[in-house]
Amino acid sequence: MGVFRPYDSQEKSTPEVSDPAPHDQSKGKGAPTPTRRQAEAARRQRVNPVLTKKEARVHERDVRRANQTKAVAAQDNLPERVLLRDYIDARFNVTEILLPAWILVLAVVLLGTRWPTVVEIATFAVWVLLIVAIIDLYVMWRGYKKLLALRHPGASTRGLFMLAVNRALSIRPWRAPTPRVKRGAKL
């Protein structure tokens, strides 16, 4: 509250404190006050929304996807799985070249009808590559089990063999999760 000083000029007068939130009474609120029943229904709708069938399906799908992502992330972060991924990514696997070799042989078989000996040689080469890949997978699995016994004694290898086969078969840039270690790195 300011002091009244009639002898001071208007420029020197203390500024008036304005209301921080002026209310414009001319506009009004634009709608009648909701009844108690309407207010409670609106609150219930915010807390537990009533969805249409389509919205409910979308919501359930999103919840399922989020739960699945959390479960997969928790499963992928187990120490034996992380060690397996790093072990496979650190070595060269013969199985990595199986998929490109099969595609190449398929092209040779389809286009090589004029040269049956080329088709026979390509088919034989793929069989040899498959046998070498199986031997490589066996050696890889034995080496991983030894490393796992050293790093995490008593850890289970249940389900890890198929994970190892799938990861070794996939081409390195297409692997998920992406490789963390470089090829040839010591573990």
C-alpha positions in Angstrom: 0.0 0.0 0.0 1.4 3.2 -1.1 1.5 6.5 0.8 -0.5 9.4 -0.6 1.8 12.3 -1.5 -0.1 14.9 -3.5 3.1 17.0 -4.0 4.9 14.3 -6.0 4.6 14.3 -9.8 2.9 11.5 -11.7 6.2 10.1 -13.0 7.6 9.5 -9.5 4.6 7.8 -8.2 5.0 4.3 -7.1 3.7 1.8 -9.6 0.5 0.0 -8.6 0.7 -3.7 -8.0 -1.4 -5.3 -10.6 -3.4 -8.5 -10.1 -1.3 -11.4 -11.3 -4.2 -13.1 -13.0 -6.8 -10.6 -14.1 -10.3 -12.1 -14.5 -12.2 -11.0 -17.6 -15.8 -11.1 -16.5 -17.1 -10.3 -19.9 -16.3 -13.7 -21.4 -17.8 -16.1 -18.9 -16.9 -19.8 -18.8 -18.9 -20.7 -21.8 -20.7 -23.8 -20.3 -22.9 -24.5 -17.3 -21.3 -26.0 -14.2 -21.3 -29.8 -14.5 -23.5 -31.8 -12.1 -21.9 -34.0 -9.5 -22.8 -37.1 -11.6 -21.2 -35.6 -14.7 -18.0 -34.6 -12.9 -17.6 -38.1 -11.3 -18.2 -39.7 -14.7 -15.6 -37.5 -16.3 -13.1 -38.4 -13.5 -13.8 -42.1 -13.9 -13.3 -41.8 -17.7 -9.9 -40.2 -17.1 -8.9 -42.9 -14.6 -10.4 -45.9 -16.4 -11.1 -44.9 -19.9 -13.8 -46.7 -21.8 -12.4 -47.6 -25.2 -14.0 -48.8 -28.4 -13.2 -52.3 -29.5 -10.7 -51.0 -32.0 -9.0 -48.7 -29.5 -8.9 -51.6 -26.9 -7.2 -53.9 -29.5 -4.6 -51.2 -30.3 -4.0 -50.6 -26.6 -3.7 -54.3 -25.8 -1.3 -54.8 -28.7 0.9 -51.9 -27.5 0.9 -53.3 -24.0 1.8 -56.8 -25.3 4.6 -55.3 -27.4 6.0 -53.3 -24.5 5.9 -56.3 -22.2 7.5 -58.5 -24.9 10.3 -55.9 -25.4 11.0 -55.8 -21.7 11.1 -59.6 -21.5 13.4 -59.9 -24.4 15.7 -57.2 -23.1 15.8 -58.9 -19.7 16.5 -62.3 -21.4 19.2 -60.9 -23.7 21.0 -59.3 -20.8 21.8 -62.5 -19.0 25.5 -62.9 -18.6 25.8 -66.2 -20.4 23.9 -64.8 -23.4 26.1 -61.7 -23.5 29.2 -63.8 -23.3 27.8 -66.0 -26.1 27.1 -63.1 -28.4 30.6 -61.6 -27.8 32.2 -65.0 -28.3 30.5 -65.5 -31.6 31.1 -62.0 -32.8 34.8 -62.1 -31.9 35.5 -65.1 -34.2 35.2 -65.8 -37.9 32.4 -68.3 -38.4 32.3 -70.5 -41.6 28.5 -70.4 -41.2 28.4 -66.7 -42.0 29.2 -67.5 -45.7 26.5 -70.2 -46.0 23.6 -67.9 -46.9 25.5 -66.0 -49.6 26.9 -69.3 -50.9 23.4 -70.8 -51.1 22.1 -67.8 -53.0 25.0 -68.0 -55.4 24.5 -71.7 -56.0 20.8 -71.1 -56.6 21.6 -68.5 -59.2 24.2 -70.9 -60.8 21.6 -73.7 -60.9 18.9 -71.5 -62.4 21.2 -69.9 -65.0 23.5 -72.8 -65.6 21.3 -75.1 -67.6 23.8 -74.9 -70.4 26.7 -76.1 -68.3 25.6 -79.1 -66.1 29.2 -79.7 -64.8 29.2 -76.2 -63.3 26.0 -76.9 -61.5 27.3 -80.2 -60.2 30.5 -78.6 -59.0 28.6 -75.8 -57.3 26.2 -78.2 -55.6 29.1 -80.3 -54.4 30.9 -77.2 -53.1 27.8 -76.3 -51.1 27.6 -79.7 -49.5 31.3 -79.5 -48.5 30.7 -76.0 -47.1 27.8 -77.3 -45.1 29.9 -80.1 -43.6 32.7 -77.6 -42.7 30.1 -75.3 -41.2 28.8 -78.1 -39.0 32.3 -78.9 -37.8 32.9 -75.2 -37.2 29.7 -75.0 -35.1 30.9 -78.0 -33.0 34.3 -76.4 -32.4 32.6 -73.1 -31.5 30.2 -74.7 -29.1 33.0 -76.6 -27.3 35.1 -73.5 -27.0 32.1 -71.5 -25.7 31.3 -74.1 -23.0 34.9 -74.0 -21.8 34.8 -70.2 -21.6 31.4 -70.2 -19.9 32.7 -72.7 -17.3 35.6 -70.4 -16.5 33.7 -67.1 -16.4 30.3 -68.3 -15.0 30.7 -71.6 -13.3 27.4 -73.4 -12.8 25.6 -71.3 -15.5 23.1 -73.3 -17.6 23.6 -73.7 -21.3 19.9 -74.5 -21.9 18.7 -72.8 -25.1 22.0 -71.3 -25.9 23.0 -73.8 -28.6 20.2 -72.7 -31.0 20.9 -69.1 -30.1 24.5 -69.7 -31.1 23.6 -71.4 -34.3 21.2 -68.6 -35.3 23.7 -65.9 -34.4 26.5 -67.7 -36.3 24.3 -68.2 -39.4 23.3 -64.6 -39.6 25.5 -62.1 -41.6 27.4 -59.9 -39.2 25.8 -56.5 -40.0 22.3 -58.1 -39.7 22.8 -59.5 -36.2 20.5 -58.2 -33.4 21.6 -57.0 -31.0 24.5 -55.5 -33.0 28.0 -56.8 -32.3 29.8 -55.1 -29.5 33.3 -56.6 -30.1 35.5 -56.5 -33.1 36.4 -59.7 -35.0 39.5 -61.2 -33.5 39.1 -59.5 -30.1 40.3 -61.4 -27.0 37.6 -62.3 -24.5 
